[in-house]
Amino acid sequence: MLKQRILTALILIPLVVLAVYLMPVPYFVLLVGLIVLLAGWEWTALVGINCWTGRILFQVGLILPMLGIYFWTYILEFAAQLTNFPEIRTQSGIIEWLVVLPVLFWLLVMVLIRNTPEAFLNLKVKLSYKGLIGWFILLSAWMFFYRLKAFYGADMAMYFLVLIWLADIAAYFTGKKYGDKKLAPVISPGKTLAGFYGALASAVVSAVVVSLIFEFHLIVLSDFVLLSVLTVLISIYGDLFISVVKRQGGFKDSGSLLPGHGGILDRIDSIIAAAPFFYAGIYLMGGQI
C-alpha cells in the first residue's frame, strides 16, 4: 500500500506543480473545477444519493454557481449597464466576504470533533442536508483555492499545497514511530496525537523556511507561522470530517480512482477544509506580503 501511495504521488505531484505554475488562470480554474466535480460525484455516493437524477442535479448545482463566481465582475458590469447604476461595479469585492461562512463552518466542525467525537460520529443528518453540506464545502474549496493562485500567485498556491502535503507526511511518519495515543479513535483509529503534533511542527518549519527565503519582516514571519499552523490544524479536522462521512456511509475509501490513496476526496479532504481558511489569512495579510 505504501509503495502504491508513493508511486501515485510521484506521478501526480509533478503534474500538479506544472498545473499551478504553467496553466493560465482560466484553465487552472477549469482543472480545479473538474477535480471538485469528481469529488462531488464521490460525495453523493458516500452520503447515499444513489439515483442518477440526484447525482447529476448535484453536479449541476456546483457548476452553475461556479460560473456565477468566476464571471462575477462581468455580471456586475452587465447589471450596471442594465440598471444604469455604475456604482454596482464597485461591489465586486463583496464576494470576498463569502470566505467567512466556510471558515466558521470548519471551526465549528473542529470544536465538535475535538470535544464530542462520538456524538459527532453518531449525528443523524437528513439526506438533503448532507447534499447541501457537500455542495457548500466543495464549492468554497474550489472558489478560494483558485482565487489563491489568481490573486496571490502560483508561489502562494504552491506553498499552500506543499504545507498540506508535508503535514500529511510528517503526521504519517511521526505517528508511525511515536504514535501510541490516538487522536480520535472512534472516528479514525489510525490517527495519533504524535502524528497531530508532527503535522503542526512541520507547519512551523515550512513557514519559517519560506519566510527566510523571501525575507519576511519579523512581524509578518510570526503571522505567517501562525497562519500555517492554524491551516494545518483545520486541515487535520477536515480529514477527520470526511472520515466521519465515510464511516457513517460504511465506506473505507471515497473511491478507487487513485491507487494507494482511494478516491479524489481521500486525497483532497485536508485541502477542502484548509483552502478557505488559508485564503482568509492571506487576504488579511495581503498588505504585508
Buried (B, 14 or more C-beta within 10 A) or exposed (E): EEEEBEEBBEEEEEEBBEBBBEBEBEEBBBBBBEBBBBBBBBBBBBBEBEEEEBBEBBBEBBBEEBEEBBEBEEBBBEEBEEEEEEEBEEEEEEBBEBBEEBBEBBBEBBEBBEEEBEEBBEEEEEEEEBBBBBBEBBBBBBBBBBBBBBBBBBEBBBBBBBBBBBBBBBBBBBBBEBBEEBBBEBBBEBBBBBBBBBBBBBBBEBBBEBBEEEEBEEEBBEBBBBBBBBBBBBBBBBBBBBBBBBBBBEBEBBBEBBEBBBBBBBBBBBBBBBBBBBBBBBBEBEEEB
